[in-house]
Amino acid sequence: MATNLAAGVDAFTSNAFLVEGDRTVLVDPGANFDVVSAVREHVDDLDAVLLTHPHPDHIGNLNDVKAAFDVDAWGFDTSDDGVDHEVADGDTVAIGDHDYEALHTPGHEPHHLVFYSQDASVLFAADLVFANGAFGRTDLEGGDRDTLLRSIDRVLDVVDDLDVMHAGHGPSVTTGAIENIELAAKAARQQ
């Protein structure tokens, strides 16, 4: 089960998902709030930090987390600030009690990753797609609408069953997750 440590935080931050289990992982540490204390309310230690992409709202707390828990961070490119280990497209990463496939999904940001577990029926979608058919913005540096559309389509090709989609902002989707991704693909094509 994923716990959004940023829920209710009144600051510019991404969601920060703590997933407990065989490998306790923080998916994006967020920014501008005391995520270290929030982690410690649930667990004593972390095994890893996974970064979906290096935008400041997703990694602002990274150095604090790494220092507090003496933990490494995994992301798409080790040239990004704070990334210790590379996660390539198609790699398998353990999150909690399940294995997830890392999918390189640029468009919002060139180093953007999502993580999908068929066994858990969970997608960490980051800023690719959101609840209610919303999709990641492409007006920031490195953003590209056509690339984002291809990334959304790729996720739809890979994901065949989905109970939960954890987005990088806003609520997680627990009903009709695939339909939300399909709506995002349609909406992105219309704008």
C-alpha positions in Angstrom: 0.0 0.0 0.0 1.2 3.5 -0.9 0.9 6.3 1.6 1.0 9.9 0.1 3.1 11.7 2.7 2.3 15.0 1.0 -1.5 14.7 1.4 -2.8 17.8 3.0 0.5 19.7 2.7 -0.1 23.3 1.9 3.1 23.9 -0.2 4.4 23.6 -3.8 5.2 19.9 -3.8 4.5 16.7 -5.7 2.9 13.8 -4.1 5.5 11.7 -2.1 4.5 8.0 -1.9 5.9 5.8 0.8 5.5 2.1 -0.1 6.3 -0.2 2.8 7.2 -3.9 2.3 10.2 -6.1 1.5 11.8 -3.0 0.0 10.5 0.2 1.6 10.7 2.9 -1.0 9.9 6.5 -1.3 8.6 7.4 -4.8 9.5 11.1 -5.1 10.4 12.9 -1.9 8.5 16.1 -2.9 9.5 19.6 -1.9 8.9 22.3 0.7 7.7 20.2 3.6 9.3 18.0 6.3 9.1 14.7 4.5 11.8 13.2 6.8 9.4 13.5 9.8 6.5 12.2 7.7 8.5 9.1 6.7 9.5 8.5 10.4 5.8 8.5 11.4 5.5 5.3 9.4 8.9 3.6 9.3 12.4 3.8 10.8 14.3 3.4 7.6 14.1 3.5 3.8 15.7 1.1 1.4 15.6 3.4 -1.7 14.3 6.6 -3.2 12.9 6.4 -6.7 12.6 9.5 -8.8 10.1 9.8 -11.5 11.7 12.9 -12.9 14.0 15.8 -11.8 11.6 18.7 -11.5 12.1 20.7 -8.3 8.7 19.9 -6.9 9.5 16.2 -7.0 13.1 16.3 -5.8 13.3 19.4 -3.5 13.5 17.2 -0.4 15.9 14.6 -1.9 19.1 15.8 -0.1 17.3 15.8 3.3 16.0 12.3 2.8 19.3 10.9 1.6 21.1 12.5 4.6 18.5 11.4 7.2 18.3 7.7 6.0 21.7 7.2 4.3 19.8 6.0 1.2 20.6 6.1 -2.5 18.3 7.5 -5.2 17.4 5.8 -8.5 16.3 7.8 -11.5 16.5 7.9 -15.3 19.9 9.7 -15.6 22.8 9.9 -13.2 23.6 13.3 -14.6 20.5 14.6 -12.8 21.1 16.1 -9.4 20.9 13.5 -6.6 20.5 10.4 -8.8 23.0 7.7 -7.7 21.8 4.8 -9.9 20.3 4.8 -13.3 16.9 3.1 -14.1 16.6 2.4 -17.8 13.5 1.8 -19.8 12.3 -1.7 -19.2 14.2 -2.2 -16.0 12.5 -4.0 -13.1 12.6 -2.3 -9.7 11.2 -3.6 -6.4 8.8 -1.3 -4.7 7.3 -2.6 -1.5 6.4 -6.2 -2.0 6.1 -6.1 -5.8 8.3 -5.8 -8.9 7.5 -2.8 -11.2 8.5 -2.2 -14.8 10.1 1.2 -15.4 8.8 2.9 -18.5 10.6 5.9 -20.0 7.8 8.3 -20.7 9.1 11.6 -21.9 7.0 14.5 -23.0 6.4 16.3 -19.7 10.2 16.1 -19.0 12.9 14.2 -21.0 13.9 11.9 -18.1 10.4 11.1 -17.0 9.7 7.5 -15.7 6.5 5.7 -14.7 6.4 2.5 -12.7 3.9 -0.3 -13.4 3.3 -3.6 -11.6 1.0 -6.1 -13.3 0.9 -8.2 -10.2 0.0 -5.3 -7.9 -2.2 -3.7 -10.6 -0.7 -0.3 -9.7 0.8 2.5 -11.8 2.9 5.3 -10.4 2.1 7.8 -13.2 4.0 10.8 -11.9 3.3 13.8 -14.2 2.3 11.9 -17.3 -1.4 11.6 -16.5 -3.7 12.6 -13.6 -7.2 11.9 -12.3 -10.1 12.9 -14.5 -8.2 12.6 -17.7 -5.8 15.4 -17.1 -2.3 15.2 -18.5 1.2 16.6 -17.8 2.0 20.1 -19.0 4.4 20.4 -21.9 5.2 24.1 -21.8 8.2 23.7 -19.5 11.8 23.2 -20.7 12.1 19.8 -22.4 8.4 19.3 -22.7 6.8 18.2 -26.0 3.1 17.4 -26.7 3.7 14.9 -29.4 6.2 13.0 -27.3 3.8 13.1 -24.4 1.1 11.6 -26.5 3.4 8.8 -27.6 4.2 8.1 -24.0 0.6 8.0 -22.9 -0.2 5.6 -25.8 2.8 3.4 -24.8 1.4 3.1 -21.3 -1.9 2.1 -22.6 -0.2 -0.5 -24.8 1.7 -1.9 -21.7 -0.9 -1.7 -19.0 -3.7 -4.3 -19.4 -5.2 -4.2 -16.0 -5.1 -1.4 -13.4 -6.7 -1.1 -10.0 -4.8 2.0 -8.8 -3.0 4.9 -10.5 -0.9 7.1 -8.2 -0.4 10.5 -10.0 2.3 13.0 -9.2 -0.3 15.6 -8.2 -3.8 15.4 -7.0 -5.7 12.3 -5.9 -4.9 8.7 -6.7 -7.4 7.0 -9.0 -8.9 3.8 -7.5 -11.9 3.4 -9.9 -11.6 3.4 -13.7 -7.8 4.0 -13.8 -7.4 2.9 -17.4 -10.3 5.0 -18.4 -8.7 8.0 -16.9 -5.5 7.3 -18.9 -7.7 6.9 -22.1 -9.4 10.2 -21.3 -6.0 11.9 -20.9 -4.9 10.6 -24.3 -8.1 11.9 -25.9 -7.8 15.3 -24.1 -4.1 15.7 -25.1 -5.0 15.1 -28.7 -7.7 17.8 -28.7 -5.7 20.7 -27.3 
